[in-house]
């Protein structure tokens, strides 16, 4: 599946952004859709995932601030980011999980086969 992320930008601390990830190529609803981020000099880290059955899991660092939703009719998954902090600054990537994985397996980048190009989020103080 091909993925195209968008919606990044520069925002002040405390502000909000919504990222979108549009998918094409295969049946979108079959896939768990994850969000990861990578800050300069750091490893890529799990942000959250929306399973194809609807359940959403979020990293502790973003719980209560970020939400993930998806619209299967538009083949799009969204990452709503509220109360942004400077430490949320990173390139954000969406990814489609390999079918058959669930639960905590979805926290690992290695189970995702298809990745979007990334979109930069910069949070200023």
C-alpha positions as CSV (number, residue, x, y, z in Angstrom):
1,X,0.0,0.0,0.0
2,X,1.2,3.5,-0.8
3,X,1.0,6.1,1.9
4,X,1.1,9.9,1.7
5,X,1.4,11.8,5.0
6,X,0.6,15.5,5.3
7,X,-0.4,18.2,7.8
8,X,2.9,18.9,9.5
9,X,4.1,22.4,10.2
10,X,5.3,24.8,12.9
11,X,3.2,25.4,15.9
12,X,3.7,27.0,19.3
13,X,3.8,24.9,22.5
14,X,0.2,24.2,23.6
15,X,-1.1,24.3,20.1
16,X,-2.7,21.6,17.9
17,X,-2.0,19.9,14.6
18,X,-3.8,17.2,12.7
19,X,-1.8,14.9,10.5
20,X,-3.4,12.9,7.7
21,X,-2.2,9.8,6.0
22,X,-3.8,8.8,2.7
23,X,-3.5,5.2,1.5
24,X,-3.8,3.7,-1.9
25,X,-3.1,0.5,-3.7
26,X,-4.8,-2.2,-1.5
27,X,-7.8,-2.6,0.8
28,X,-7.1,0.0,3.4
29,X,-9.5,-1.4,6.0
30,X,-7.4,-4.6,6.3
31,X,-4.5,-2.9,7.8
32,X,-3.5,-1.7,11.2
33,X,-2.2,1.9,10.7
34,X,0.5,3.2,12.9
35,X,2.2,6.5,13.5
36,X,5.9,6.8,14.4
37,X,8.2,9.8,14.9
38,X,11.9,10.4,14.7
39,X,13.6,13.4,16.3
40,X,17.1,14.5,15.2
41,X,19.7,12.1,16.6
42,X,17.1,9.8,18.0
43,X,15.7,6.4,17.0
44,X,12.3,6.1,15.4
45,X,9.7,5.7,18.2
46,X,6.1,4.4,18.3
47,X,3.4,7.1,18.7
48,X,0.2,5.1,18.2
49,X,-1.7,2.6,16.1
50,X,-5.3,2.2,15.0
51,X,-6.1,-1.5,14.5
52,X,-8.2,-2.4,11.5
53,X,-10.9,-3.5,14.1
54,X,-11.0,-0.1,15.5
55,X,-9.0,-0.3,18.8
56,X,-6.3,2.4,19.3
57,X,-3.1,2.2,21.3
58,X,-1.0,5.2,22.1
59,X,2.4,5.6,23.6
60,X,2.5,6.8,27.2
61,X,4.2,10.0,26.1
62,X,1.2,11.1,24.1
63,X,-1.7,9.6,25.9
64,X,-4.3,12.2,26.8
65,X,-3.0,14.6,24.1
66,X,-3.0,12.6,20.8
67,X,-5.8,10.6,19.2
68,X,-5.9,8.4,16.1
69,X,-8.9,8.0,13.9
70,X,-9.5,6.5,10.5
71,X,-12.0,6.9,7.7
72,X,-12.1,3.8,5.7
73,X,-14.3,5.4,3.1
74,X,-11.5,7.9,2.4
75,X,-8.6,5.4,3.0
76,X,-7.2,7.9,5.4
77,X,-5.9,7.8,9.0
78,X,-5.5,10.8,11.2
79,X,-3.3,11.8,14.1
80,X,-4.8,14.6,16.1
81,X,-2.2,16.2,18.3
82,X,-3.3,18.6,21.0
83,X,-1.3,20.3,23.8
84,X,1.8,20.0,21.8
85,X,5.2,20.2,23.6
86,X,8.6,21.1,22.3
87,X,9.7,17.5,22.8
88,X,7.0,16.4,20.2
89,X,9.2,18.0,17.5
90,X,10.0,15.3,15.0
91,X,9.4,13.9,11.6
92,X,6.2,11.9,11.8
93,X,5.6,8.8,9.7
94,X,2.5,6.8,9.0
95,X,2.9,3.1,8.3
96,X,0.7,0.1,7.4
97,X,1.2,-3.0,9.5
98,X,1.7,-6.5,8.1
99,X,-1.5,-8.4,8.3
100,X,-1.8,-10.8,11.3
101,X,-0.2,-8.7,13.9
102,X,-2.1,-7.3,16.9
103,X,-1.6,-6.1,20.4
104,X,1.8,-5.0,21.5
105,X,3.4,-6.4,18.4
106,X,2.1,-3.3,16.7
107,X,4.3,-1.1,18.8
108,X,7.4,-2.3,16.8
109,X,8.4,-0.7,13.6
110,X,9.6,-4.1,12.2
111,X,6.0,-5.3,11.7
112,X,5.2,-2.4,9.3
113,X,6.0,-3.0,5.7
114,X,4.8,0.2,4.0
115,X,5.8,3.7,5.1
116,X,4.8,7.2,4.1
117,X,7.5,9.8,3.4
118,X,7.2,11.6,6.7
119,X,6.0,15.1,7.6
120,X,7.9,17.5,9.8
121,X,6.3,18.8,13.0
122,X,8.1,21.6,14.8
123,X,6.8,22.8,18.2
124,X,8.3,26.1,19.3
125,X,8.5,27.4,22.9
